[in-house]
């Protein structure tokens, strides 16, 4: 061992002495590591640009104080709207434009976007007032965007003394709760101490909503002028709200092609799906339901697989239709424009939350196809604004006359536009000297709205598809033109081909209060003639499903009506199969034209009055009515009143009150339209 160790030491002795020892190397590495850490990690957070980059991409916070916005932009009138289909919003914009003619400055506001609890602060702004254009929706309900404001009015005890207001309500007299939201808003604001500047206006869409609005505002503005002690400025010229921007050199990936909200949302679909982000549902079935006759009734099935969309029986499906391509082409030709020009309409009011009237940039073709309502009769404000572009003095005078509140003007508008059903294309064709710029036309036309259909299937039985039952609208007008309903003709043409091509429909589901009883054992009485049968197909499917689940299912009774057994007995095979299976305990059908005297569903109700009264009065039955509001729903109401009077010994007033209470309890539900 000694020799070995001696040899090792001897070898080491002979090696040159190193510049750094092992300890030195270790200490050097440690110091170097600390310096590297200090330089690259400890010093990195110091520069400020990181913070600047972050703040630059932070989205701008939207102003929720309409008071501060009014002060900032020097406005003294705010026009709020509760709108479901766009009409109340359109009326609000018209009132805001009118304010300019009276030397005032107004802003239009969606109550959903602002803190409405600030309303008592309106008195901070001199000579100010709030105007409310409030539509009533469903069974006397506020519109979706006015729900929070409505709830605030119900709950608050804030003092509105010093707050000036006026209300115009939009409703339809065929419905039970006519203009309920407008009436409540007017009454409640006064109860809270607000000062009513002018009387409540009520517009009836079943009669002539446009005329009602014009008549109201013709009296409203003089009342406002008198209240604030101001004189009209006399400015009666056209006021543009948007300016045209033409994009000559733009990446087409940045151009809207029909999307409702997010750009390219049709190319890359992402849930959740709603009104701003509809799902493109493939059409898997499109079949004609009627065996004969001149009409076209159809059953359509939409595939919602992988959409995460859920629905219940009684819900509505909303679809976004497009205008007829040939009509769009004719409009372009009449106006002499290249429909594929890419453009934007930019709001001249830079403080407005609404930067564009519809998704921009887009092409004129897309705007006229997807975004604008060109099929319905234009309102009087459109005629007024476009009159300046008529070179013929007589045509210009007639257009201005139709937009006036004079008796002669109203009569002319009613006969020449409304009764003759002239849309904007027909007006341009029949007034050859009228040549408006297409951008002004696009600014004035209302938005093309989604169409709602009662879903004709059960989400329990058909979780991956939604069924629609509809009748195609097509007839000849007084001018000899063929009127075609936008949505039904568009749906009719969604053909499923043999090669597997499935056209798509932009859609989303809107929840409804039209629901089967919570207890399956409760009897149900369903009344739905024509396409009013739609939700009941879903109800019956669900009752069959409940039965299969072993539940105790009560009586399921259907009253259906059509013209002829051999022509338009919709879903005949399915209904008869449900009856054979014992799901439908009673199938009552009124064939209105198979005999000399017409028979309707209300006649069959009267015929079975004993059974119906027992089910309603003693067995807790739920009643459902779907279809035409103007005639059928009223006649069914009357039939039930008479049954209560005859079988229950009630007076007419008591009978009316009896069924009103059933409605309140959710035992008499309606899904009706006019």
C-alpha positions as CSV (number, residue, x, y, z in Angstrom):
1,X,0.0,0.0,0.0
2,X,2.8,2.4,0.9
3,X,4.4,1.8,-2.5
4,X,1.2,2.5,-4.3
5,X,0.5,5.7,-2.4
6,X,4.0,6.8,-2.9
7,X,3.7,6.2,-6.6
8,X,0.5,8.3,-6.8
9,X,2.0,11.2,-4.8
10,X,5.0,11.0,-7.0
11,X,2.8,11.3,-10.2
12,X,0.9,14.2,-8.7
13,X,4.1,16.0,-7.8
14,X,5.2,15.8,-11.4
15,X,1.9,17.4,-12.7
16,X,2.0,21.3,-13.3
17,X,0.1,23.3,-10.6
18,X,-3.3,24.5,-12.0
19,X,-4.2,28.2,-12.2
20,X,-7.5,27.6,-10.3
21,X,-8.2,25.0,-7.6
22,X,-11.5,23.0,-7.5
23,X,-12.8,25.3,-4.8
24,X,-12.0,28.3,-7.0
25,X,-13.9,26.8,-9.9
26,X,-16.9,26.0,-7.7
27,X,-17.0,29.6,-6.3
28,X,-16.6,31.1,-9.8
29,X,-19.5,29.0,-11.2
30,X,-21.7,30.0,-8.3
31,X,-21.0,33.7,-8.8
32,X,-21.5,33.4,-12.5
33,X,-24.8,31.6,-12.1
34,X,-26.1,34.3,-9.7
35,X,-25.1,37.0,-12.1
36,X,-26.9,35.3,-15.0
37,X,-30.0,34.9,-12.9
38,X,-29.9,38.5,-11.8
39,X,-29.4,39.8,-15.3
40,X,-32.0,37.7,-17.1
41,X,-34.7,37.2,-14.5
42,X,-34.5,39.8,-11.8
43,X,-34.1,42.7,-14.3
44,X,-36.8,41.5,-16.8
45,X,-39.9,42.9,-15.0
46,X,-38.4,46.4,-14.8
47,X,-39.2,47.7,-18.3
48,X,-42.6,49.5,-18.6
49,X,-43.6,48.4,-22.1
50,X,-45.1,45.2,-20.8
51,X,-47.7,47.2,-19.0
52,X,-48.3,49.5,-22.0
53,X,-48.9,46.5,-24.2
54,X,-51.4,45.1,-21.8
55,X,-53.4,48.3,-21.4
56,X,-53.5,48.8,-25.2
57,X,-55.4,45.6,-25.8
58,X,-57.8,46.0,-22.9
59,X,-61.3,46.5,-24.5
60,X,-62.9,49.9,-24.0
61,X,-65.4,49.9,-21.1
62,X,-68.8,50.8,-22.4
63,X,-70.5,53.7,-20.7
64,X,-73.4,52.5,-18.6
65,X,-74.5,55.9,-17.3
66,X,-76.8,57.5,-19.8
67,X,-76.8,60.6,-17.6
68,X,-73.1,61.1,-18.0
69,X,-73.3,60.4,-21.7
70,X,-76.1,62.9,-22.1
71,X,-74.0,65.5,-20.3
72,X,-70.9,64.7,-22.2
73,X,-72.6,64.9,-25.6
74,X,-74.9,67.8,-24.7
75,X,-78.2,65.9,-25.1
76,X,-81.4,66.8,-23.3
77,X,-83.7,64.0,-24.6
78,X,-83.2,60.3,-24.2
79,X,-85.4,57.9,-26.1
80,X,-85.5,54.4,-24.7
81,X,-87.0,51.4,-26.6
82,X,-88.3,48.0,-25.6
83,X,-88.2,46.2,-28.9
84,X,-88.6,42.5,-29.9
85,X,-88.9,42.9,-33.7
86,X,-87.2,46.2,-34.3
87,X,-90.3,48.4,-34.7
88,X,-90.0,50.2,-31.3
89,X,-86.3,50.8,-32.0
90,X,-87.2,52.3,-35.4
91,X,-89.8,54.6,-33.9
92,X,-87.2,55.7,-31.3
93,X,-84.8,56.6,-34.0
94,X,-87.4,58.6,-35.8
95,X,-88.3,60.6,-32.6
96,X,-84.6,61.3,-32.1
97,X,-84.3,62.7,-35.6
98,X,-87.5,64.8,-35.1
99,X,-85.9,66.3,-32.0
100,X,-83.3,68.0,-34.2
101,X,-86.1,69.8,-36.1
102,X,-87.3,71.3,-32.8
103,X,-83.9,72.6,-31.8
104,X,-83.3,69.7,-29.3
105,X,-80.6,67.0,-29.1
106,X,-81.7,63.4,-28.5
107,X,-80.0,60.1,-28.1
108,X,-81.5,56.7,-28.6
109,X,-80.8,54.1,-25.9
110,X,-81.4,50.4,-25.3
111,X,-82.4,50.1,-21.6
112,X,-80.5,46.8,-21.4
113,X,-77.2,48.7,-22.0
114,X,-77.6,51.3,-19.3
115,X,-78.1,51.6,-15.6
116,X,-81.8,52.5,-15.5
117,X,-81.7,53.2,-11.7
118,X,-80.1,56.5,-12.7
119,X,-83.4,57.7,-14.1
120,X,-84.0,60.0,-11.0
121,X,-80.8,61.9,-12.0
122,X,-82.3,63.0,-15.3
123,X,-83.5,66.2,-13.5
124,X,-79.8,67.2,-13.3
125,X,-80.0,68.0,-17.0
126,X,-81.9,71.3,-17.8
127,X,-85.0,71.0,-20.0
128,X,-84.6,67.2,-20.2
129,X,-87.1,64.4,-20.7
130,X,-87.1,60.6,-21.3
131,X,-89.3,59.1,-24.0
132,X,-90.2,55.4,-23.9
133,X,-91.3,53.4,-27.0
134,X,-92.4,50.2,-25.3
135,X,-93.6,47.1,-27.2
136,X,-95.6,44.4,-25.5
137,X,-94.6,40.8,-26.2
138,X,-96.2,37.4,-25.5
139,X,-98.9,37.4,-22.8
140,X,-98.5,41.1,-21.8
141,X,-94.8,40.8,-21.1
142,X,-92.0,43.3,-21.6
143,X,-89.6,42.6,-24.5
144,X,-86.3,40.8,-23.6
145,X,-84.2,44.0,-23.7
146,X,-86.7,45.9,-21.4
147,X,-87.1,43.1,-18.8
148,X,-84.5,44.5,-16.3
149,X,-86.0,48.0,-16.6
150,X,-89.5,46.6,-16.0
151,X,-88.2,44.7,-12.9
152,X,-86.6,47.9,-11.6
153,X,-89.9,49.8,-12.0
154,X,-91.7,47.1,-10.1
155,X,-89.2,47.0,-7.2
156,X,-88.1,50.7,-6.8
157,X,-89.5,53.4,-4.6
158,X,-87.1,56.0,-6.0
159,X,-88.5,59.6,-6.3
160,X,-88.9,60.7,-9.9
161,X,-90.0,64.2,-9.1
162,X,-88.6,66.6,-11.7
163,X,-88.2,63.8,-14.3
164,X,-90.2,64.6,-17.4
165,X,-91.4,61.7,-19.5
166,X,-93.7,60.4,-22.3
167,X,-94.6,56.9,-23.4
168,X,-95.7,55.4,-26.7
169,X,-96.8,51.7,-26.5
170,X,-96.8,49.2,-29.3
171,X,-99.3,46.3,-29.1
172,X,-101.9,44.3,-30.9
173,X,-105.6,44.4,-30.0
174,X,-106.1,40.7,-30.9
175,X,-104.1,39.8,-27.8
176,X,-105.6,39.6,-24.3
177,X,-103.1,42.0,-22.7
178,X,-103.2,44.8,-25.2
179,X,-100.3,47.2,-24.8
180,X,-99.8,46.1,-21.2
181,X,-96.1,47.1,-21.0
182,X,-96.7,50.6,-22.4
183,X,-99.6,51.2,-20.1
184,X,-97.7,50.0,-17.0
185,X,-94.6,52.1,-17.9
186,X,-96.8,55.2,-18.2
187,X,-98.7,54.5,-15.0
188,X,-95.7,53.5,-12.9
189,X,-93.5,56.5,-13.9
190,X,-96.3,58.8,-12.9
191,X,-96.8,57.0,-9.6
192,X,-93.1,57.5,-8.8
193,X,-93.5,61.2,-9.2
194,X,-92.5,61.7,-12.8
195,X,-94.1,64.5,-14.8
196,X,-96.1,63.3,-17.9
197,X,-95.3,65.8,-20.7
198,X,-97.8,64.2,-23.1
199,X,-100.5,61.6,-23.0
200,X,-99.7,57.9,-23.4
201,X,-99.9,56.9,-27.1
202,X,-101.1,53.4,-28.0
203,X,-100.3,51.8,-31.4
204,X,-102.3,48.8,-32.6
205,X,-100.5,46.5,-35.0
206,X,-103.7,44.8,-35.8
207,X,-105.1,48.0,-37.4
208,X,-102.5,50.6,-38.5
209,X,-99.5,51.0,-36.1
210,X,-97.8,53.5,-38.4
211,X,-100.8,55.7,-38.5
212,X,-101.2,55.5,-34.8
213,X,-97.6,56.6,-34.3
214,X,-97.8,59.5,-36.7
215,X,-101.0,60.8,-35.2
216,X,-99.4,60.6,-31.7
217,X,-96.2,62.3,-32.6
218,X,-97.9,65.1,-34.5
219,X,-99.5,66.1,-31.2
220,X,-96.5,65.1,-29.1
221,X,-94.0,67.6,-30.4
222,X,-96.2,70.7,-30.1
223,X,-96.9,69.6,-26.5
224,X,-93.1,69.2,-25.9
225,X,-92.4,72.7,-27.4
226,X,-95.1,74.3,-25.2
227,X,-93.8,72.5,-22.1
228,X,-90.2,73.6,-22.6
229,X,-91.1,77.0,-24.2
230,X,-89.2,76.3,-27.4
231,X,-90.0,77.1,-31.0
232,X,-89.5,74.7,-34.0
233,X,-86.4,75.5,-35.9
234,X,-88.2,75.1,-39.2
235,X,-85.5,72.6,-40.4
236,X,-87.6,70.1,-42.4
237,X,-84.8,68.7,-44.5
238,X,-83.6,65.1,-44.6
239,X,-81.1,64.3,-41.9
240,X,-78.6,61.5,-42.5
241,X,-77.7,59.4,-39.6
242,X,-74.9,57.4,-41.3
243,X,-72.2,58.2,-43.8
244,X,-71.2,56.0,-46.7
245,X,-67.7,54.5,-46.8
246,X,-66.8,52.5,-50.0
247,X,-64.0,49.9,-49.6
248,X,-62.2,49.6,-52.9
249,X,-59.3,47.6,-51.6
250,X,-60.2,45.3,-48.7
251,X,-59.5,41.7,-47.7
252,X,-62.7,39.8,-48.3
253,X,-62.1,37.8,-45.1
254,X,-63.0,41.0,-43.3
255,X,-66.3,41.4,-45.1
256,X,-69.6,40.2,-43.6
257,X,-71.5,37.7,-45.7
258,X,-74.7,37.4,-43.7
259,X,-73.4,36.7,-40.1
260,X,-75.6,38.3,-37.4
261,X,-72.7,39.1,-35.0
262,X,-69.2,37.6,-35.0
263,X,-67.4,37.9,-38.4
264,X,-66.9,34.4,-40.0
265,X,-69.2,32.8,-37.4
266,X,-70.8,30.7,-40.1
267,X,-67.4,29.3,-41.1
268,X,-66.3,28.5,-37.5
269,X,-69.4,27.6,-35.4
270,X,-69.0,28.0,-31.6
271,X,-71.7,27.5,-29.0
272,X,-73.6,28.8,-27.2
273,X,-76.0,29.6,-30.1
274,X,-78.4,32.6,-29.8
275,X,-79.8,35.5,-31.7
276,X,-76.3,37.0,-32.3
277,X,-74.7,33.6,-33.0
278,X,-77.2,31.3,-34.8
279,X,-76.4,27.7,-35.5
280,X,-76.3,26.5,-39.1
281,X,-78.7,23.5,-38.9
282,X,-78.7,21.1,-41.9
283,X,-82.2,20.4,-43.3
284,X,-82.6,16.6,-43.3
285,X,-86.3,16.4,-44.2
286,X,-88.5,18.8,-46.2
287,X,-91.8,17.2,-47.2
288,X,-95.2,18.4,-48.3
289,X,-97.9,17.6,-45.8
290,X,-101.1,18.2,-47.7
291,X,-102.3,15.8,-50.4
292,X,-104.1,18.3,-52.5
293,X,-105.4,21.9,-52.8
294,X,-103.6,25.0,-53.9
295,X,-101.6,25.6,-50.8
296,X,-98.3,24.2,-49.8
297,X,-98.0,23.0,-46.2
298,X,-94.6,21.6,-45.2
299,X,-92.9,19.5,-42.5
300,X,-89.2,20.4,-42.1
301,X,-86.6,18.8,-39.8
302,X,-83.4,20.5,-38.7
303,X,-80.4,18.6,-37.5
304,X,-79.0,20.0,-34.2
305,X,-76.5,17.2,-33.5
306,X,-73.3,18.5,-31.7
307,X,-74.8,22.0,-31.3
308,X,-75.5,21.6,-27.6
309,X,-78.9,23.1,-28.2
310,X,-81.6,21.8,-25.9
311,X,-85.3,22.5,-26.2
312,X,-88.6,21.6,-24.6
313,X,-92.0,20.9,-26.1
314,X,-93.7,24.2,-26.6
315,X,-90.5,26.2,-27.3
316,X,-90.0,28.3,-30.5
317,X,-87.4,28.0,-33.1
318,X,-86.1,31.2,-34.7
319,X,-84.8,31.1,-38.2
320,X,-83.0,33.9,-40.2
321,X,-84.4,33.9,-43.7
322,X,-82.9,35.6,-46.8
323,X,-84.7,37.7,-49.4
324,X,-85.4,36.4,-52.8
325,X,-82.3,36.7,-55.0
326,X,-84.2,37.7,-58.1
327,X,-85.8,40.6,-56.2
328,X,-82.4,41.8,-54.9
329,X,-81.1,41.7,-58.5
330,X,-84.0,43.7,-59.8
331,X,-83.5,46.3,-57.1
332,X,-79.8,46.6,-58.1
333,X,-80.8,47.0,-61.7
334,X,-83.5,49.6,-60.9
335,X,-81.0,51.7,-58.9
336,X,-78.2,51.1,-61.4
337,X,-75.6,49.9,-58.9
338,X,-73.0,47.2,-58.7
339,X,-74.4,45.0,-56.0
340,X,-70.9,43.5,-55.2
341,X,-69.5,46.9,-54.1
342,X,-68.1,46.6,-50.6
343,X,-69.3,49.4,-48.3
344,X,-69.9,50.4,-44.7
345,X,-72.5,52.8,-43.2
346,X,-70.8,54.6,-40.3
347,X,-72.8,56.5,-37.7
348,X,-72.2,60.2,-37.8
349,X,-72.8,60.3,-34.1
350,X,-69.4,59.1,-32.8
351,X,-70.8,58.7,-29.3
352,X,-73.5,56.3,-30.3
353,X,-73.3,52.7,-29.2
354,X,-74.7,51.7,-32.6
355,X,-71.8,52.2,-35.0
356,X,-73.6,50.6,-38.0
357,X,-77.2,49.9,-38.9
358,X,-76.2,46.3,-39.7
359,X,-73.0,44.3,-39.8
360,X,-70.3,46.2,-41.8
361,X,-68.3,46.1,-44.0
362,X,-70.5,44.1,-46.4
363,X,-71.7,44.2,-50.0
364,X,-75.0,45.8,-51.2
365,X,-76.0,42.3,-52.3
366,X,-75.5,40.9,-48.8
367,X,-77.2,43.8,-47.1
368,X,-80.3,43.5,-49.4
369,X,-80.3,39.7,-49.1
370,X,-79.6,39.1,-45.4
371,X,-80.0,42.3,-43.4
372,X,-82.8,44.5,-44.8
373,X,-86.5,44.0,-45.0
374,X,-87.3,44.8,-48.6
375,X,-90.4,42.7,-48.9
376,X,-92.8,44.5,-46.6
377,X,-94.5,47.9,-47.2
378,X,-92.1,50.7,-46.2
379,X,-93.2,53.1,-43.4
380,X,-94.0,56.8,-44.0
381,X,-90.7,58.1,-42.8
382,X,-89.0,56.1,-45.7
383,X,-91.3,57.9,-48.2
384,X,-90.6,61.2,-46.6
385,X,-86.8,60.8,-46.7
386,X,-86.8,59.4,-50.3
387,X,-89.1,62.1,-51.7
388,X,-86.2,64.5,-52.3
389,X,-84.9,62.0,-55.0
390,X,-88.0,62.2,-57.1
391,X,-87.4,64.5,-60.1
392,X,-91.1,64.6,-61.0
393,X,-92.8,67.4,-58.8
394,X,-96.1,65.4,-58.7
395,X,-94.4,62.2,-57.5
396,X,-92.5,64.1,-54.9
397,X,-95.6,65.9,-53.7
398,X,-97.5,62.6,-53.4
399,X,-94.7,61.0,-51.4
400,X,-94.5,63.9,-49.0
401,X,-98.3,63.9,-48.7
402,X,-98.4,60.1,-47.8
403,X,-95.8,60.9,-45.0
404,X,-98.0,63.7,-43.5
405,X,-100.5,63.5,-40.7
406,X,-103.3,64.9,-42.9
407,X,-106.4,62.9,-43.5
408,X,-105.9,62.9,-47.2
409,X,-102.2,61.9,-46.8
410,X,-103.1,59.0,-44.4
411,X,-105.8,57.8,-46.8
412,X,-103.4,57.9,-49.8
413,X,-100.7,56.0,-47.9
414,X,-103.3,53.4,-46.8
415,X,-104.7,52.8,-50.3
416,X,-101.5,53.2,-52.4
417,X,-99.0,51.5,-50.1
418,X,-100.7,49.4,-47.5
419,X,-103.8,48.0,-49.2
420,X,-101.9,47.6,-52.5
421,X,-99.0,45.9,-50.6
422,X,-96.3,47.8,-52.5
423,X,-92.8,47.0,-51.2
424,X,-89.8,49.3,-51.9
425,X,-89.2,47.6,-55.3
426,X,-92.8,48.1,-56.4
427,X,-92.7,51.8,-55.3
428,X,-89.5,52.3,-57.3
429,X,-91.1,50.6,-60.3
430,X,-94.3,52.7,-60.1
431,X,-92.5,56.0,-59.5
432,X,-90.1,56.2,-62.4
433,X,-88.6,59.6,-61.5
434,X,-87.5,58.3,-58.0
435,X,-83.8,57.6,-58.0
436,X,-82.4,57.4,-54.5
437,X,-78.8,56.6,-53.7
438,X,-78.6,53.0,-52.6
439,X,-76.7,53.8,-49.4
440,X,-79.6,56.1,-48.2
441,X,-82.1,53.4,-49.0
442,X,-80.0,50.9,-47.0
443,X,-80.0,53.4,-44.1
444,X,-83.7,53.8,-44.1
445,X,-84.9,50.2,-44.6
446,X,-85.7,48.2,-41.4
447,X,-83.8,45.1,-40.4
448,X,-84.9,41.7,-41.7
449,X,-86.1,40.0,-38.6
450,X,-85.9,36.4,-37.5
451,X,-89.1,34.3,-37.9
452,X,-90.4,32.2,-35.1
453,X,-92.1,28.9,-35.4
454,X,-93.7,26.7,-32.7
455,X,-91.5,23.6,-32.5
456,X,-93.4,20.5,-33.8
457,X,-91.4,17.9,-31.9
458,X,-90.4,16.9,-28.4
459,X,-86.9,17.3,-27.1
460,X,-87.3,14.1,-25.1
461,X,-88.1,12.1,-28.2
462,X,-86.1,14.0,-30.8
463,X,-83.1,15.5,-28.9
464,X,-81.0,15.9,-32.1
465,X,-83.6,17.4,-34.4
466,X,-86.2,20.2,-34.4
467,X,-89.3,20.0,-36.5
468,X,-91.2,22.8,-38.2
469,X,-94.7,22.9,-39.6
470,X,-95.5,25.8,-41.8
471,X,-97.7,27.0,-44.7
472,X,-96.1,28.8,-47.7
473,X,-97.4,32.3,-48.1
474,X,-98.0,33.3,-51.7
475,X,-100.8,35.3,-53.4
476,X,-101.5,38.0,-55.9
477,X,-101.9,41.6,-54.7
478,X,-104.1,44.4,-56.0
479,X,-101.4,45.6,-58.4
480,X,-101.2,42.2,-60.0
481,X,-97.8,41.4,-58.4
482,X,-97.2,38.1,-56.7
483,X,-96.5,38.5,-53.0
484,X,-94.3,35.8,-51.5
485,X,-93.6,35.4,-47.8
486,X,-89.9,35.7,-47.2
487,X,-89.3,32.9,-44.7
488,X,-91.8,30.3,-45.9
489,X,-90.7,30.5,-49.5
490,X,-87.1,30.4,-48.4
491,X,-87.8,27.3,-46.3
492,X,-89.8,25.6,-49.1
493,X,-86.7,25.9,-51.4
494,X,-84.4,24.2,-48.9
495,X,-84.5,21.0,-50.9
496,X,-82.7,17.8,-49.6
497,X,-81.2,16.3,-52.7
498,X,-80.6,12.6,-53.6
499,X,-76.8,13.2,-53.6
500,X,-76.9,13.9,-49.9
501,X,-76.6,17.7,-50.1
502,X,-78.2,19.2,-47.1
503,X,-79.0,22.9,-47.2
504,X,-78.6,24.8,-43.9
505,X,-80.8,27.2,-41.8
506,X,-79.4,29.7,-39.4
507,X,-81.4,29.1,-36.2
508,X,-81.6,29.3,-32.4
509,X,-84.2,28.3,-29.8
510,X,-86.4,30.8,-27.9
511,X,-87.8,29.5,-24.6
512,X,-91.5,29.6,-24.1
513,X,-94.0,29.4,-21.2
514,X,-96.2,27.1,-23.3
515,X,-95.6,24.0,-21.2
516,X,-97.2,20.6,-20.5
517,X,-98.4,20.3,-16.9
518,X,-95.8,19.4,-14.3
519,X,-97.9,16.4,-13.3
520,X,-98.3,14.0,-16.2
521,X,-101.6,12.8,-14.7
522,X,-103.3,16.1,-15.4
523,X,-105.6,16.0,-18.4
524,X,-104.7,18.2,-21.3
525,X,-107.1,19.8,-23.9
526,X,-105.3,21.0,-27.0
527,X,-107.0,23.2,-29.6
528,X,-104.9,23.8,-32.8
529,X,-106.4,24.1,-36.3
530,X,-104.1,24.3,-39.3
531,X,-100.4,24.8,-38.6
532,X,-101.6,25.5,-35.0
533,X,-101.1,21.8,-34.5
534,X,-97.3,22.2,-34.4
535,X,-96.6,22.4,-30.7
536,X,-99.2,19.7,-30.0
537,X,-97.2,17.2,-32.1
538,X,-94.4,17.8,-29.6
539,X,-96.9,17.5,-26.7
540,X,-98.3,14.2,-27.9
541,X,-94.9,12.7,-28.6
542,X,-93.9,13.7,-25.0
543,X,-97.1,12.2,-23.5
544,X,-96.3,8.9,-25.4
545,X,-92.7,9.1,-24.0
546,X,-94.1,9.6,-20.5
547,X,-96.3,6.6,-20.9
548,X,-93.4,4.5,-22.0
549,X,-91.5,5.6,-18.9
550,X,-94.3,4.1,-16.8
551,X,-95.8,7.4,-15.7
552,X,-99.5,7.8,-15.0
553,X,-100.6,10.0,-18.0
554,X,-103.9,11.8,-17.9
555,X,-106.4,12.2,-20.7
556,X,-104.8,13.7,-23.8
557,X,-107.5,15.4,-26.0
558,X,-106.9,17.1,-29.4
559,X,-109.2,19.4,-31.3
560,X,-107.8,19.9,-34.8
561,X,-109.3,21.7,-37.8
562,X,-108.6,21.8,-41.5
563,X,-110.5,22.4,-44.8
564,X,-110.9,18.9,-46.3
565,X,-110.1,15.4,-44.9
566,X,-108.5,14.3,-48.3
567,X,-106.5,17.5,-48.8
568,X,-105.0,19.0,-45.6
569,X,-105.5,16.6,-42.7
570,X,-102.0,17.3,-41.4
571,X,-100.1,14.4,-39.8
572,X,-103.1,12.2,-40.3
573,X,-101.1,8.9,-40.1
574,X,-99.2,10.0,-37.0
575,X,-102.3,11.2,-35.2
576,X,-104.3,8.1,-36.0
577,X,-101.4,5.9,-34.8
578,X,-101.3,7.9,-31.5
579,X,-105.0,7.4,-31.1
580,X,-104.7,3.6,-31.7
581,X,-101.9,3.4,-29.1
582,X,-104.1,5.1,-26.5
583,X,-101.8,8.1,-26.2
584,X,-104.5,10.4,-27.8
585,X,-107.6,9.5,-25.8
586,X,-109.7,11.6,-28.1
587,X,-109.1,13.0,-31.6
588,X,-111.7,15.6,-32.6
589,X,-111.4,17.0,-36.2
590,X,-113.4,19.8,-37.8
591,X,-113.3,19.6,-41.6
592,X,-114.6,23.0,-42.3
593,X,-115.4,22.6,-46.0
594,X,-116.4,19.0,-46.4
595,X,-120.1,19.9,-45.9
596,X,-122.4,22.8,-46.8
597,X,-122.2,24.5,-43.5
598,X,-118.7,25.2,-42.1
599,X,-117.6,23.4,-39.0
600,X,-114.8,24.8,-36.9
601,X,-113.1,23.6,-33.7
602,X,-115.2,25.9,-31.5
603,X,-118.3,24.0,-32.7
604,X,-116.8,20.7,-31.6
605,X,-116.0,22.2,-28.2
606,X,-119.6,23.2,-27.7
607,X,-120.7,19.7,-28.8
608,X,-118.6,18.1,-26.0
609,X,-119.4,20.7,-23.4
610,X,-120.4,18.2,-20.6
611,X,-117.1,16.3,-20.8
612,X,-115.0,19.5,-21.2
613,X,-116.6,21.2,-18.2
614,X,-116.0,18.2,-16.0
615,X,-112.3,18.0,-17.0
616,X,-111.8,21.7,-16.5
617,X,-113.8,22.3,-13.3
618,X,-113.3,19.0,-11.5
619,X,-110.3,17.2,-12.9
620,X,-107.8,20.1,-13.1
621,X,-107.4,19.9,-16.9
622,X,-104.9,22.3,-18.7
623,X,-106.1,24.0,-21.8
624,X,-103.8,25.0,-24.7
625,X,-104.7,27.1,-27.8
626,X,-102.4,27.6,-30.8
627,X,-103.1,29.3,-34.1
628,X,-104.8,32.5,-35.4
629,X,-105.3,35.1,-32.7
630,X,-107.7,37.4,-34.6
631,X,-110.6,34.9,-35.1
632,X,-109.9,31.4,-33.9
633,X,-108.6,32.2,-30.5
634,X,-111.4,34.6,-29.8
635,X,-114.0,32.2,-31.0
636,X,-112.5,29.5,-28.7
637,X,-112.6,31.9,-25.8
638,X,-116.3,32.6,-26.5
639,X,-117.1,28.8,-26.7
640,X,-115.5,28.2,-23.3
641,X,-117.4,31.2,-21.8
642,X,-120.6,29.7,-23.1
643,X,-119.7,26.2,-21.7
644,X,-119.1,27.7,-18.3
645,X,-122.4,29.6,-18.4
646,X,-124.4,26.6,-19.6
647,X,-122.7,23.8,-17.6
648,X,-121.5,25.8,-14.5
649,X,-124.4,28.2,-14.2
650,X,-122.1,31.2,-14.3
651,X,-123.0,34.7,-15.6
652,X,-121.0,35.9,-18.5
653,X,-118.9,38.2,-16.3
654,X,-118.2,35.3,-13.9
655,X,-117.3,33.0,-16.9
656,X,-114.8,35.6,-18.2
657,X,-113.3,35.9,-14.7
658,X,-113.2,32.2,-14.3
659,X,-111.0,31.7,-17.4
660,X,-108.8,34.7,-16.5
661,X,-108.0,33.0,-13.2
662,X,-107.1,29.8,-15.1
663,X,-104.7,31.8,-17.2
664,X,-103.1,33.3,-14.1
665,X,-102.7,29.8,-12.7
666,X,-101.1,28.6,-16.0
667,X,-104.0,26.3,-16.8
668,X,-105.1,28.2,-19.9
669,X,-102.1,28.9,-22.2
670,X,-102.0,30.4,-25.7
671,X,-99.5,30.4,-28.5
672,X,-101.2,32.6,-31.0
673,X,-100.3,35.0,-33.8
674,X,-102.1,37.5,-36.0
